[in-house]
């Protein structure tokens, strides 16, 4: 009677598995602009919010976009996932659709997991609420943020109700930013309606240090600072969860 032999993984099999995992990660970066990193601190999901925030209208193929129908369900799944300990958002956006951008910002603000935003390049227009939506919000010194009144493209009815609608949308944005940062509604509205900053527009352009001084962003930081903030929050959350479990067992 011959002894039954079990197949064993060869070094070639391991190499193929590693190659497959690398290809999956690379494809994830290409498709979603995101990646997952696991280290001694835990598992971090890194998501990019770049280009123009795409709303209900599909933009042209030569425009870099962040699609809300991809981001929203992804954020919901990350919140419920036991495999993800923290999320890092890298922002470089010109703005875009107000409702889509504000919807994504509300989802981020409502997450219980540790979250950090890092503004790189720019966080303009509806990118401002996105920039302040995480638990800790950082900006690099060279990044800029454009704050301006609500705009709308296409045919509009020139009636008082239209302008009232604009005011109500603007109020939603102002309240969200004030609630999720350290800037007051009054000061943010002043920046939004400033007529002496831009030659052909109404609003303000502020840069890294100024955004922090105004209370819009938490502090100046780079990638390493953003990651360290995420690690600190992850450690605190794990400690709190352990203390709660110990209390239940007593």
PyMOL commands that set and color helices and strands:
alter all, ss='L'
color gray80, all
select helices_A, chain A and resi 11-32+68-80+98-109+127-131+160-179+185-192+208-213+223-249
alter helices_A, ss='H'
color red, helices_A
select strands_A, chain A and resi 34-39+42-54+65-67+86-96+114-123+136-139+144-147+204-207+219-220
alter strands_A, ss='S'
color yellow, strands_A
deselect
rebuild
show_as cartoon
